[in-house]
Amino acid sequence: MLPTTRSNRLCSRFNATLTARFWQHFFDPASLTVKLKHAGELRVEVCQQGVCLADRTMLEPLSLRKQHYLWRRQVLLSVDNSVWIEAQTLLPLLSLSPTARRLLLLNDRPLGEWLFRDPNLRRSDFSRQWQHANPVRQSRFDYYHSPLYLQEIFHPPAVAYFSRG
């Protein structure tokens, strides 16, 4: 159990106020991109994209045991000019199939537009964490035998929208 700290108390209080409707959206394996587009005008801002040497925290979600070069993409997903989701995608470069390599060319297009069109996509169950009282969902995909890790931080506008009944 985590020690009681101000941050943990805030997360517990915030967790208690989230609606069942929010958690339905949070754990829904369907494309978040489609839901965000339904909410308003979706814009993808690429904060960082490129090759990096994985650190220990990046290796674990991809079930990698040794150092790898990864393609890392960090984006902000905004709806009607307000940041709703902060996302990070990690892909090991050595294991990329030719089809999965196309993901490196997304630029300012949403990841979900590409992934969820393909019937070969397999997604793990979600894990849930908290970052500064924001719910964080993490999942791993198998995309043409290439592991892909996705972390999505839900900011207050997304939480409010998905909590509506």
N, C-alpha and C positions, 0 to 999 in steps of 0.2 A: 504494500500500500504506500502511496506517495505521502510524504510528510505534509501536514497542513500548512499551506502558505497562502498568501493573499491571492496569488495567481491561481492556485488550485481551487480556492473558494469561489473565485470569479467564474472559472470554468464550470464548476458544479452548479452554480446558480444559473448560468447561461444555459447549460444542458437541460435543466429543469424547466426552462421557459420555452424550449423548442417544441413545436407541435408534432403530433403524430404525422400530420401531412408533410412537414418538412422532412422527417426521417424517411417517409415513403419515397420522396424525390431523391434524397441523399443516397439511399441504397438501391435505387432503380438502376439496373444494368444497361438500360437504353442510353442513347446518345444525349449527353448534357447539351451539346451544341444545338440540337433540334429544340430543346426546351428554352434555351437562351434566345434563339431566333424568334420563337413564339412570343417571348416577353417584350421584344422591341428590336431596335437596330443593333445588331451584334458587330463589334469591332475587335480585332485581334491586334494587340501591340506586342511585338517581339522585343523583349528586354535583353535577351542574350540567346545566342544560338551558335553552336559550333562544337568543336572537338575539345575534350578535356580529359585529363588523366583522373580516373576515378579514385576518390578517397574511400575510406572504410564505410562511411555512411551511405555511399552510393552503391557499393558492391552488394550489401546485404539484401536490399529489395529485389535485386536481379538474380539472387542465388549464385553469385560469383565468388570464388575463393581467392583469386589472385588479381593482381593489378591489370586493369584493362583501360583502353582508351574508349571513351563513350562519346556519343553525340548527345549533347544536352541542349534543350530548348526551354527557355523560361518565357512565359507570356502572361499578359494581363488580358482578360476577357471582359470587355465593357459592354453594357447594354445602355443605350441612350446616353452615352458619355459618362457613365458612372461605373467604376470598377466593381464587378460582381465576383469574379473568380481569378485567383492567381494560380497558375499551373506550371508544373515542371515535368518534362518528359525526358527519360533516359533510355538510350539504346546502345548496347555494346557494338562497336564497329566490326569486330572480327566475326560476329555471328550473323551479320546482316545478309539476308537473302537478296537477290536482285530485285524482287518485288518490294521488299521492305526498304530498300535503299531510296525508293521514291519519297519516303517520308522526310528525307533530308532536304527536300525541295519545297516544303510547305510554305516557307516564308510567313506571310501574314494571313494564311488560310487556316481555319480551325482544324485541329487534329481529328476531331470527331467526324467531319465531312469525309475524310479519307477512310478512316478505320471502319466505320459502321456500314459502309457500302459493301464490304467484303465478307462473304459467308465463311471464309477461312479463319476469321478472327475468333479467338477464345479468350475469355476474361476470367480472372480469378475472382474470388469473393473480395469484398471491400474490407479494408481495415479502417478504423476511425481513430483519429487523434485530435489534439487541440493545439492551436498555435495562437497565443495571445487572445484567448477566448473565442477564436474562430474555429468552427469545425473543419477538419481536414480529412478528405477521403483519399485513400491510397489503393491502387490496384495494379495488378500485373496482367499483361496481355501476352498471348503467344500469337505472333503474327508471322506466318510462314516460317515457323520454327525459330523465329528471332524473339527473344524476350524483350518486352517493352514495359517500363515502369512509368506510371502516371500518378502524380500527386496534385490534388486540387484543393485549394484553400478557399472556403466560402466566406466572402465578405458580407457585412450587414445587409446591403441591398438584396443580395441573393437569398440570404436567410429570410428576410422579410417577405420576399415574393413567394418563395417556396413554402412558407408557413401559412399562407392564406388558405382558408378552407372553402 
